[in-house]
Amino acid sequence: MKSYLAAAIQMTSLPDLEKNLIQAEELIDLAVRQGAELVSLPENFSFMGEEEEKIASSEAIGQQSEKFLKTMAQRFQVMILGGGFPVPTTGGKVYNTCLLVDPNGTEVARYEKVHLFDVNVPDGITYRESNTVKAGADLPPIYVSPELGTLGLSVCYDVRFPELYRHLSQQGADVLFVPAAFTAYTGKDHWKVLLQARAIENTCYTIAPAQTGHHYGRRQTHGHAMIIDPWGVVLADAGDEPGVAIAEINPDRLEQVRRQMPSLQHRVFL
């Protein structure tokens, strides 16, 4: 594993696949021009609209999203994480799918979101992700990159379930991805602290691309795409506008923190 720059992209995705992919390409280009070798896109990067519309167009969204990720990875010669897009499955539902693609345009890891956001948020909005999304059945995978380290996948609401990240760290993860479309209401109180907790307790870098702003209807997201180091230090924060958070992933820092705070070695209840 070498030292390199990673990017967490922040978008305001809309119910418009073409516009979203244009925005994503512009931000990937911006990240690569700043030296990023690992680029991550948020949950719902290719489409963020009403659930009925998403389901009706899910086959086209899924196919074009996957093609886009592979094309961008090849064109820019970087590793790209697509943080979440719908892929049709049985029963008229979709999997919320996270895809990791290497610089050759080859899929190297796929994760279907396990924890679905069925929540009555105190701002009066009710979310029922399970109405249209089928929960994945498998723990998220890791991908071992000789240059970029061991990368672990997750999606958004997963961040509230520490056992998932403990699994990834037990598999040797150095970097935890948390691509998200966190609600504006919950994000202001919980987003940063949850990301820091996952980084600290697993002594891993955490890369969290995010959605921001107003998308459709009453749907608003928190923003603040972040990269956090294994000590819990926020290295980059994209604020509340579309853009890119970029920071160094440094194996020496990783080793230093794990040597000074060997908490994973001190676990009693496995």
C-alpha positions as CSV (number, residue, x, y, z in Angstrom):
1,M,0.0,0.0,0.0
2,K,1.3,3.4,-1.0
3,S,0.4,7.0,0.1
4,Y,-2.1,8.5,-2.3
5,L,-4.9,11.0,-2.7
6,A,-8.6,10.0,-2.4
7,A,-11.7,12.0,-3.3
8,A,-15.2,12.0,-1.8
9,I,-17.5,13.6,-4.3
10,Q,-20.5,15.7,-3.2
11,M,-23.5,16.0,-5.6
12,T,-27.0,17.4,-5.7
13,S,-28.5,14.6,-7.8
14,L,-32.0,15.1,-9.4
15,P,-34.7,13.0,-11.0
16,D,-32.7,13.3,-14.2
17,L,-30.2,10.5,-15.1
18,E,-28.4,12.4,-17.9
19,K,-27.9,15.6,-15.9
20,N,-26.6,13.6,-12.9
21,L,-24.1,11.7,-15.0
22,I,-22.8,14.9,-16.5
23,Q,-22.4,16.4,-13.1
24,A,-20.7,13.3,-11.8
25,E,-18.2,13.3,-14.8
26,E,-17.3,16.9,-14.2
27,L,-16.6,16.3,-10.5
28,I,-14.6,13.1,-11.3
29,D,-12.5,15.2,-13.7
30,L,-12.0,17.8,-11.0
31,A,-10.9,15.2,-8.5
32,V,-8.5,13.6,-10.9
33,R,-7.0,16.9,-11.9
34,Q,-6.2,17.5,-8.3
35,G,-4.4,14.2,-8.1
36,A,-7.0,11.7,-6.8
37,E,-6.3,8.1,-7.6
38,L,-9.4,6.8,-5.7
39,V,-12.7,8.5,-6.4
40,S,-16.0,7.8,-4.7
41,L,-19.5,8.9,-5.7
42,P,-22.4,9.2,-3.2
43,E,-25.5,7.1,-2.8
44,N,-28.1,7.8,-5.5
45,F,-25.4,9.6,-7.7
46,S,-27.2,8.7,-10.9
47,F,-30.8,9.3,-9.9
48,M,-32.6,10.8,-7.0
49,G,-36.3,11.2,-7.4
50,E,-39.7,9.8,-6.4
51,E,-39.6,6.1,-5.7
52,E,-42.2,5.2,-8.3
53,E,-40.2,6.9,-11.0
54,K,-37.0,5.2,-9.8
55,I,-38.7,1.8,-10.1
56,A,-40.2,2.5,-13.5
57,S,-36.7,3.5,-14.9
58,S,-34.6,1.1,-12.7
59,E,-33.4,-1.1,-15.6
60,A,-32.1,1.9,-17.6
61,I,-30.7,3.6,-14.5
62,G,-28.9,0.5,-13.4
63,Q,-27.4,-0.3,-16.8
64,Q,-26.3,3.3,-17.6
65,S,-24.8,3.7,-14.0
66,E,-22.7,0.6,-14.3
67,K,-21.5,1.5,-17.8
68,F,-20.7,5.0,-16.6
69,L,-18.6,3.8,-13.7
70,K,-16.6,1.5,-15.9
71,T,-16.1,4.1,-18.6
72,M,-15.0,6.8,-16.1
73,A,-12.6,4.4,-14.4
74,Q,-10.9,3.5,-17.7
75,R,-10.9,7.1,-19.1
76,F,-9.3,8.6,-16.0
77,Q,-7.3,5.5,-15.0
78,V,-8.5,5.6,-11.4
79,M,-10.4,3.3,-9.0
80,I,-14.0,4.5,-8.7
81,L,-16.7,3.7,-6.2
82,G,-20.3,4.2,-7.3
83,G,-22.0,4.6,-3.9
84,G,-25.5,3.5,-4.8
85,F,-27.8,3.0,-7.7
86,P,-30.9,0.8,-8.4
87,V,-30.5,-2.7,-9.9
88,P,-33.8,-4.5,-10.6
89,T,-34.5,-7.7,-8.7
90,T,-37.5,-9.9,-8.0
91,G,-40.9,-8.7,-6.8
92,G,-40.8,-5.4,-8.6
93,K,-38.1,-4.1,-6.3
94,V,-34.4,-3.1,-6.7
95,Y,-31.2,-3.6,-4.9
96,N,-29.5,-0.4,-3.7
97,T,-26.2,-1.4,-5.3
98,C,-22.7,-0.1,-4.5
99,L,-20.0,-0.9,-7.1
100,L,-16.2,-0.7,-7.0
101,V,-14.4,-0.5,-10.4
102,D,-10.7,-0.7,-11.0
103,P,-8.8,1.5,-13.5
104,N,-9.2,-1.2,-16.2
105,G,-13.0,-0.7,-16.0
106,T,-13.4,-4.1,-14.3
107,E,-15.8,-4.6,-11.4
108,V,-13.9,-5.7,-8.3
109,A,-16.5,-5.6,-5.6
110,R,-20.3,-5.3,-5.4
111,Y,-22.5,-4.7,-2.3
112,E,-26.2,-4.7,-2.0
113,K,-27.3,-2.5,0.8
114,V,-28.5,-4.5,3.8
115,H,-29.9,-1.9,6.2
116,L,-32.9,-0.1,4.7
117,F,-34.0,3.3,5.9
118,D,-37.5,2.8,7.3
119,V,-37.6,5.7,9.6
120,N,-40.0,8.4,10.9
121,V,-37.7,11.4,11.0
122,P,-38.6,14.0,13.6
123,D,-39.0,16.7,10.9
124,G,-42.2,15.0,9.9
125,I,-41.0,13.1,6.8
126,T,-41.4,9.3,6.8
127,Y,-39.0,7.2,4.8
128,R,-39.8,3.6,3.7
129,E,-36.9,2.4,1.6
130,S,-38.1,-1.2,1.9
131,N,-41.2,-0.3,-0.1
132,T,-39.1,-0.3,-3.3
133,V,-35.7,-1.8,-2.2
134,K,-34.9,-5.4,-1.4
135,A,-32.4,-5.8,1.4
136,G,-29.1,-7.5,0.4
137,A,-28.5,-10.8,2.1
138,D,-24.7,-10.7,2.4
139,L,-22.2,-8.9,4.5
140,P,-20.3,-6.3,2.5
141,P,-17.1,-7.3,0.8
142,I,-13.6,-6.0,0.9
143,Y,-11.2,-5.5,-2.0
144,V,-7.5,-5.9,-1.5
145,S,-5.6,-3.4,-3.7
146,P,-1.8,-3.7,-3.5
147,E,-1.5,0.0,-4.1
148,L,-4.5,1.5,-2.4
149,G,-5.0,-0.8,0.6
150,T,-7.8,-3.0,1.7
151,L,-11.1,-1.3,0.9
152,G,-14.4,-2.0,2.6
153,L,-17.9,-1.2,1.2
154,S,-21.0,0.0,2.9
155,V,-23.9,2.4,2.1
156,C,-25.4,5.3,4.1
157,Y,-27.8,3.9,6.9
158,D,-25.3,1.1,7.4
159,V,-23.2,3.7,9.4
160,R,-25.5,3.2,12.4
161,F,-24.7,-0.5,12.7
162,P,-21.1,-0.8,14.0
163,E,-21.1,-4.6,13.7
164,L,-20.9,-4.2,9.9
165,Y,-17.7,-2.2,10.2
166,R,-16.3,-4.5,12.8
167,H,-16.7,-7.3,10.2
168,L,-14.9,-5.2,7.6
169,S,-12.0,-4.4,10.0
170,Q,-11.7,-8.1,10.9
171,Q,-11.3,-8.8,7.2
172,G,-8.4,-6.4,7.2
173,A,-10.0,-3.1,6.0
174,D,-7.8,-0.1,5.9
175,V,-10.4,2.2,4.3
176,L,-14.1,2.2,4.9
177,F,-16.5,3.7,2.3
178,V,-19.7,5.3,3.5
179,P,-21.4,6.8,0.4
180,A,-24.6,8.5,1.6
181,A,-27.7,10.6,0.9
182,F,-28.1,11.5,4.6
183,T,-31.2,13.5,5.5
184,A,-30.7,17.2,6.3
185,Y,-32.4,16.7,9.7
186,T,-30.4,13.7,11.0
187,G,-27.2,14.8,9.3
188,K,-26.8,17.9,11.4
189,D,-26.6,15.9,14.6
190,H,-25.4,12.4,13.6
191,W,-23.4,12.4,10.3
192,K,-20.0,13.6,11.5
193,V,-20.0,11.8,14.8
194,L,-21.0,8.5,13.4
195,L,-18.3,8.7,10.7
196,Q,-15.7,9.6,13.3
197,A,-16.8,6.7,15.6
198,R,-16.5,4.2,12.7
199,A,-13.0,5.5,11.9
200,I,-11.8,5.5,15.5
201,E,-13.2,2.2,16.7
202,N,-11.8,0.4,13.7
203,T,-8.6,2.4,13.3
204,C,-9.4,2.9,9.6
205,Y,-9.7,5.8,7.1
206,T,-13.3,6.6,6.4
207,I,-14.3,8.0,3.0
208,A,-17.9,9.4,2.9
209,P,-19.1,10.9,-0.4
210,A,-22.4,12.6,0.1
211,Q,-25.5,14.2,-1.4
212,T,-26.3,17.8,-0.6
213,G,-29.1,20.3,-1.0
214,H,-32.6,20.0,-2.4
215,H,-33.4,17.2,-4.8
216,Y,-37.2,16.9,-5.3
217,G,-40.4,17.5,-3.2
218,R,-39.3,17.8,0.4
219,R,-36.2,15.7,0.0
220,Q,-33.1,17.5,1.3
221,T,-29.7,16.1,2.2
222,H,-27.0,17.2,4.6
223,G,-23.9,17.3,2.5
224,H,-20.5,17.5,4.2
225,A,-18.8,14.7,2.2
226,M,-15.8,13.8,4.4
227,I,-12.5,12.0,4.6
228,I,-11.5,11.1,8.2
229,D,-8.3,9.6,9.4
230,P,-7.9,6.5,11.8
231,W,-7.7,8.9,14.8
232,G,-11.0,10.5,13.9
233,V,-9.5,13.7,12.5
234,V,-11.5,15.2,9.7
235,L,-9.0,15.7,6.9
236,A,-11.5,17.1,4.3
237,D,-15.1,18.4,4.4
238,A,-16.9,19.5,1.2
239,G,-19.3,21.7,3.1
240,D,-22.9,22.1,1.8
241,E,-22.3,22.7,-2.0
242,P,-21.5,20.3,-4.8
243,G,-17.8,19.7,-5.0
244,V,-15.0,17.4,-3.9
245,A,-13.3,16.5,-0.5
246,I,-9.7,15.4,-1.1
247,A,-7.2,14.0,1.4
248,E,-4.2,11.8,1.6
249,I,-4.5,8.1,2.6
250,N,-1.2,7.4,4.3
251,P,-0.1,3.9,5.3
252,D,2.4,5.3,7.8
253,R,-0.3,7.2,9.6
254,L,-2.4,4.1,9.6
255,E,0.4,2.0,11.1
256,Q,1.2,4.8,13.7
257,V,-2.4,5.0,15.0
258,R,-2.7,1.2,15.2
259,R,0.5,0.9,17.0
260,Q,-0.3,3.7,19.5
261,M,-3.9,2.5,20.0
262,P,-4.0,-1.3,19.4
263,S,-7.7,-1.6,20.4
264,L,-8.5,-4.2,17.8
265,Q,-5.9,-6.5,19.4
266,H,-7.4,-6.0,22.9
267,R,-10.9,-7.2,22.0
268,V,-12.3,-9.7,24.5
269,F,-15.7,-10.6,23.1
270,L,-15.2,-11.6,19.5
